[in-house]
């Protein structure tokens, strides 16, 4: 059972972040399949280290933590008792030297906060884009920010003066705000919003890593809508083009179903941008992700799911 939504305050989360950073904690989040295989190995039934407890989400004994921290995490509902000891309701992952809290494995809660291999690819796409940008972004938006990783990477690799982190998930906004603070990104603000509904103004750069699967449970962090999970990505592309400042850029990292050799998302983007003046580029960066989805009924006619990056720039000279 996940407990993220019922946190009493930021205190427990912040103390956990601070403690893990002090211990030089490192954990790279793998795919759910790899995570399950590792935890199923003999000897991995119980945590023997902080990485086991807060990375691999294994049960641990109270002695693993300082007494005061254990008590705080227990009282903040960040850890809960189970048959084999105690488990954390959050996970901690590292990316480019920064620590990000997100939901523990397995991510079954409707308000789970995502972080995984897609996050690392998303971060790489952002950094590559910034290397080719003709100017530094002044106002930036991480749309559907989740853990805030995209926004943090953007801010730490540019000189943007304002960063907005938006999400429809309150638990994600709490995590994103604290993760940004821990990374030293102090000019970030959080906004609860369904896409652009509560987000004001134009942006020099908008980055987004939306869910792109057809999830039978329709969990917000995973379900992309539409027949094959691409609806949300298309909505973002369509709405973002009207929120870019002159010369502004949209960077959308997402996934696309390939059916009969045809990229369904690319088809939809071509239709969405037809007749417009955006300068855009679409690239397949990983030909095969979430292959296990092909075993489900929804994907019975899908060849593969590809990870793709859409970059779109609005014509015009920047204001500064």
C-alpha positions in Angstrom: 0.0 0.0 0.0 1.3 3.5 -0.9 0.9 6.4 1.6 2.2 9.4 -0.4 -1.0 11.3 -0.4 -1.4 11.2 3.4 1.9 12.8 4.4 1.5 15.1 7.3 4.2 17.6 6.4 7.3 18.1 4.4 9.5 17.4 7.4 9.9 13.7 7.0 10.6 13.9 3.3 13.2 16.6 3.8 15.0 14.9 6.6 15.1 11.7 4.5 16.6 13.6 1.5 19.1 15.2 3.8 20.1 12.0 5.4 20.6 10.1 2.2 22.6 12.9 0.6 24.9 12.9 3.7 25.5 9.2 3.2 26.5 9.7 -0.5 23.5 7.5 -1.5 23.4 6.4 -5.1 20.7 4.4 -6.9 19.8 4.2 -10.6 16.2 3.1 -11.1 15.8 0.2 -13.5 12.7 -1.1 -15.3 10.0 -2.8 -13.2 10.9 -6.1 -14.7 14.6 -5.7 -13.7 13.5 -4.5 -10.3 11.3 -7.6 -9.7 14.1 -10.0 -10.9 16.6 -8.4 -8.5 14.3 -8.6 -5.5 13.3 -12.2 -6.3 16.9 -13.4 -5.9 17.8 -15.5 -2.9 19.2 -13.3 -0.2 17.3 -10.2 -1.3 14.3 -10.8 0.9 15.4 -8.1 3.4 17.4 -4.9 3.1 21.0 -4.8 4.3 21.7 -1.3 3.2 20.1 2.1 2.6 20.1 1.3 -1.2 18.2 -1.9 -0.5 15.6 -0.1 1.6 15.1 3.2 -0.3 16.1 2.1 -3.8 15.1 -1.5 -4.1 12.1 -1.0 -1.8 13.0 -4.1 0.4 11.8 -4.6 4.0 14.3 -3.4 6.6 14.7 -3.5 10.3 14.6 -0.4 12.5 18.3 -0.6 13.3 19.1 0.4 9.7 18.2 4.0 10.5 19.1 6.4 13.3 16.4 6.2 16.0 15.2 9.8 15.6 14.9 9.5 11.8 13.1 6.2 12.1 10.5 7.7 14.5 10.0 10.7 12.2 9.5 8.6 9.1 7.1 6.3 11.0 5.1 9.2 12.3 5.0 10.9 8.9 3.6 7.7 7.3 6.7 7.5 5.1 7.5 4.0 6.4 5.0 1.3 7.4 5.2 -2.0 9.1 5.0 -5.2 7.1 5.5 -8.9 7.8 9.2 -8.8 7.2 9.9 -5.5 9.1 9.4 -2.0 7.7 9.0 -0.6 4.2 9.4 2.8 2.8 6.5 4.3 0.8 9.0 6.4 -1.2 12.0 5.6 -3.3 15.2 7.7 -3.8 17.0 7.7 -7.1 20.0 9.7 -8.3 20.5 11.5 -11.6 23.5 13.7 -12.5 24.5 14.0 -8.9 21.0 15.0 -7.7 18.7 13.0 -5.5 15.0 12.6 -6.3 12.3 11.1 -4.1 9.4 9.3 -5.9 7.1 6.4 -5.2 8.3 3.1 -3.9 8.2 -0.1 -5.9 5.8 -1.4 -7.1 4.0 1.7 -8.3 0.4 0.7 -7.9 -1.2 3.7 -6.3 -3.3 6.1 -8.5 -1.2 9.0 -7.3 2.1 7.3 -7.7 5.0 9.6 -8.6 7.0 8.2 -11.5 10.8 7.9 -12.0 12.5 5.3 -14.2 14.6 4.7 -17.2 12.4 7.1 -19.2 13.5 9.8 -16.8 17.2 9.3 -17.7 16.4 9.4 -21.4 14.3 12.5 -20.9 17.2 14.2 -19.0 19.6 13.4 -21.7 17.3 14.8 -24.4 17.0 18.0 -22.4 20.7 18.4 -22.1 21.3 17.7 -25.8 18.6 20.3 -26.7 20.2 22.9 -24.5 23.5 22.4 -26.2 21.9 23.4 -29.5 19.7 26.3 -28.3 20.7 29.7 -29.7 19.9 31.4 -26.5 19.4 30.8 -22.8 15.7 30.2 -21.8 14.4 32.9 -19.5 11.0 31.3 -18.5 10.8 27.5 -18.4 8.0 25.0 -17.8 8.2 21.3 -16.8 4.7 20.2 -17.8 3.4 17.2 -15.8 6.6 17.4 -13.8 6.3 14.2 -11.7 9.4 14.1 -9.5 10.6 17.4 -11.1 13.6 15.7 -12.6 13.1 17.3 -16.0 12.8 20.8 -14.6 15.8 20.3 -12.3 18.0 19.1 -15.1 16.9 22.0 -17.3 17.6 24.6 -14.6 21.0 23.2 -13.6 22.1 23.1 -17.3 20.9 26.6 -18.2 20.5 30.1 -16.7 16.7 30.2 -16.8 15.4 32.8 -14.3 12.0 31.2 -13.7 11.0 27.6 -13.6 7.4 26.4 -13.3 6.7 22.8 -12.3 3.1 21.8 -13.0 1.3 18.6 -12.4 -2.3 17.3 -11.8 -1.0 15.2 -9.0 -0.6 16.9 -5.6 1.8 14.2 -4.4 4.0 14.8 -7.4 4.1 18.6 -6.7 5.2 18.0 -3.1 8.0 15.7 -4.3 9.0 18.0 -7.1 9.2 21.1 -4.9 11.4 19.3 -2.3 13.6 17.6 -5.0 14.2 21.0 -6.6 15.2 22.6 -3.3 17.5 19.7 -2.6 19.2 20.3 -6.0 19.7 24.0 -5.2 17.0 25.1 -7.7 15.5 27.8 -5.6 13.7 29.7 -8.4 11.1 26.9 -9.0 7.4 27.3 -8.3 4.8 24.6 -8.4 1.3 24.8 -9.9 -1.5 22.3 -9.7 -2.9 22.1 -13.2 -4.4 19.8 -15.8 -2.0 20.7 -18.6 -2.2 24.5 -19.1 -5.4 25.1 -17.2 -3.8 27.0 -14.3 -0.5 27.9 -15.9 -0.2 31.5 -17.1 1.8 33.1 -19.8 4.3 32.0 -22.4 7.5 30.1 -22.0 10.9 30.1 -23.7 11.1 26.4 -23.3 8.5 23.8 -22.3 9.6 20.2 -21.5 7.3 17.3 -20.9 7.6 13.6 -20.4 3.9 12.4 -20.3 2.6 8.9 -19.7 2.1 7.1 -23.0 0.7 3.7 -22.3 -2.8 2.3 -22.3 -3.2 1.4 -18.7 -6.4 -0.6 -17.8 -6.3 1.0 -14.3 -5.9 4.5 -15.8 -3.2 5.5 -13.3 -2.3 9.1 -13.9 1.5 8.5 -14.1 1.1 5.7 -16.6 -2.1 6.2 -18.7 -1.7 8.3 -21.8 -5.3 8.0 -23.1 -6.7 7.1 -26.4 -6.6 3.7 -28.0 -2.8 3.1 -27.6 -1.8 5.7 -25.1 -0.8 8.6 -27.3 -3.7 11.0 -26.8 -2.1 13.0 -24.0 1.1 13.5 -26.0 -0.9 14.9 -28.9 -2.8 17.2 -26.6 0.4 18.6 -25.1 1.9 19.2 -28.5 -1.3 21.0 -29.7 -1.7 23.1 -26.6 2.0 24.0 -26.1 2.4 25.6 -29.5 0.2 28.5 -28.4 2.2 28.9 -25.1 5.7 29.3 -26.7 7.2 32.8 -26.7 8.7 34.0 -30.0 11.7 31.6 -30.7 10.5 29.3 -27.9 10.9 25.5 -27.9 8.8 22.5 -27.0 10.7 19.4 -26.1 8.4 16.4 -25.7 9.9 13.0 -24.7 7.3 10.3 -25.0 6.5 6.9 -26.6 4.8 5.9 -29.8 3.1 2.6 -30.8 4.4 1.3 -34.2 1.6 -0.6 -36.0 2.3 -2.3 -39.2 5.6 -0.4 -39.5 3.7 2.9 -39.1 4.5 5.4 -36.3 1.0 6.3 -35.1 2.2 9.3 -32.9 4.1 10.8 -35.8 1.0 10.6 -37.9 -1.0 12.4 -35.3 1.7 15.1 -34.8 1.8 15.7 -38.6 -1.9 16.3 -38.5 -1.7 18.5 -35.4 1.0 20.8 -36.9 -0.3 20.8 -40.5 -0.7 24.3 -41.8 1.2 25.9 -38.9 4.5 27.7 -38.8 6.3 25.6 -36.2 9.8 24.3 -37.1 9.8 20.8 -35.8 11.9 17.7 -35.7 10.9 14.2 -34.6 13.4 11.5 -33.7 13.1 7.8 -32.5 15.8 7.4 -29.8 15.0 3.9 -28.6 13.2 1.4 -30.9 11.9 -0.9 -28.2 10.6 0.0 -24.7 7.9 -1.6 -22.5 8.0 -4.7 -24.6 5.9 -6.5 -22.0 2.9 -4.4 -23.0 2.8 -6.3 -26.3 1.4 -9.3 -24.3 -1.7 -7.3 -23.4 -5.0 -7.2 -25.4 -4.7 -3.4 -26.1 -1.3 -3.9 -27.9 -2.1 -7.2 -29.7 -1.6 -5.5 -33.1 1.4 -3.3 -32.1 4.8 -4.2 -33.5 6.7 -2.4 -30.8 6.7 0.8 -28.7 9.4 3.3 -29.5 10.8 6.1 -27.3 10.7 9.4 -29.3 11.6 13.0 -28.9 9.6 15.8 -30.6 11.3 19.2 -30.7 9.3 22.2 -32.0 10.4 25.8 -32.2 8.1 28.8 -32.7 9.4 31.3 -35.3 10.4 34.8 -34.2 13.0 36.7 -32.3 13.3 36.2 -28.6 12.4 39.2 -26.4 15.8 39.2 -24.9 
